[in-house]
Amino acid sequence: MPILKNAIKALKVSQKKTIANSQIKSRIKTAVDDMKKSPTAEKLSTAFSALDRGVKRNILQKNKAARTKASLSKLLKK
């Protein structure tokens, strides 16, 4: 455990960010998995939105999100 006051605060902030990031990652994963199971336009929109939020908050890299979007849109075309 940290002893210094600023280290304690940094640990608390880090723990809060970890929880928030894991929630966003979970939303992304569920949206993408739903889209893969049964592709529809609504699910595609939801998945795109979740991926964009992840990129905006620096949880996903921009290129990974673009690659995932491309593969999901290919599923919808089939």
N, C-alpha and C positions, 0 to 999 in steps of 0.2 A: 504494500500500500504506500502511496505517496505521503511524504511528510510535509513538504512545503505547501503553502496555501495555494499558490498558482498551479502547482502540479495536481492538487486535489480538484481544483476547478477544471483544469484541462481534462482530467479523467472523466468528470461528470459530463462535460460537453461531448467528449468522444463517445461515451455510452449512449447519449441521446441521439447523436448522429447515426450511430450504428443501428439503432432501432428504427429510425426513420428510413434509412437506406434499405434495410432489409424488407420493410413494408413495401417500398416502391419496387424492389426487385421481385417480390412475390406477385405484385399486381402485373408486372410485365410478363412474368412466367405464365401465370394463369391465363392472361389474355392471349398470348401466343399459342399456348396449348389448346385453348378453346377453338382458336382459328384453325389450327391444324386438324382437329377432330372433325369439325363440320364447318367448312368455309362458307361464310356469307359476307355480304357487304357491310352489315352492321358490326360484325365481329372484326372485320378488317379495319374498320374505322377505330374501334376501341383499341385494337392492338397498336395501330399507328400512333394513337394518342398516348398510350402508355410508353411506347418506345421514345417518343419525342420528349416526354416528361423526364425520362431517364437520362437522355442526352443533355437536357437543359440543366439538370442538377448534377452533372458530371458523374453519374453512376455507370453509364454505358459510354463507350467510345462512339464517336459519330459514324465511323465506317462500319462498325458492327451493327448499329441500328439500321443503317442503309442496306446492308447485306440481308438482314433479317426481313426488312420491309420488302425487298425484292423477291425473296423466296416466298413470302406470304402472298404477295400479289400474283405470283405464278400459280399458286394453289387455287386462287379464285378464278383464274382464266381457264383452268382445266375443266 
